[in-house]
Amino acid sequence: MTKTLLAALALISMTSFAQAQSCAVQAGDKKLAGAAKTSFLTKCEKDATATCDKQAADRKLAGAAKTSFTKKCVTDSVGS
């Protein structure tokens, strides 16, 4: 299990460098505020979750490795 978790973390670090701008950066570039920003970030988070779940399935991750990967992937995609 430790090897699986370490492999997942290595994959996460590699994919985070290759990702496009985060949702928060995109919202700032579009000068969104208020309800428009909230709506955009909600949709972006749903899209990121679906994409990250697919990536986890493609990598055949399960259990804690999948949870860790998906959480980190969505956080990186959405930004702060």
N, C-alpha and C positions, 0 to 999 in steps of 0.2 A: 504494500500500500504506500509506503514511503517513496518508493521508486516512481510509482504512478503520480503521486503528488508533485514530486520534483520535476518529472517530465512535463506535467501540466503547467507548472510555474515557468519552466523554460519556454514552453510554447507561448504562454501569455506574454512574456517579455519580448519575444520576437514579433508577435502580432501587433503589439501596442505601438511599435515603431512604424509599422506599415499602414496604420489606419489613417483615414482622412481626418479633417477637422472635427472636433467634438461638436455636439449639438449646441452647447452653450456658446461656443465661438461663432457658429453659424448664426445663431439668434442675434448675437451682438453685431455681426457683419450686416445683417438684414435690418438692424435697428428696431427690433421687435421689443415691445414693452406690454405690461399688463396681461390682459386675457389672451392676446395674440401670442405672446411669448410663452405663456403657460400651455396653450393649445399646441404650439409647435414643439415644445419640450416633451409633452406627453406623447405625442405621435412619434417623435424621434426615439423616445425611450422604448416604446412598444416595438418599433422597427428594429432597434438595436437588440432587444431581448430575443426577437425571432431569429435574427442573424446569428447571434451568439449561441443560441440553442442549437441551431443547425451546425455551426462550427464544432460544437462539443460532440454532437452526434457523429459528424464526419470523422472526428478523431477518436471515436469510440470511448469517450470518457464516461465514467459512471460514479455515482456516490459523491464523496467529498471532493474528488478531483473535478467532477462536472460542476458542482456547486461553486467551487472556488473559481474555476475558469469563467463560468457564466457571470458571476458577480463582478469579477475584475474586468471582463470584456465590456459589460454594460456600463460600468462606472467610467471606463476609458472613453467609450463612445459618447456618453451623455456629457461628461465633463462636470464642472462645478459652477 
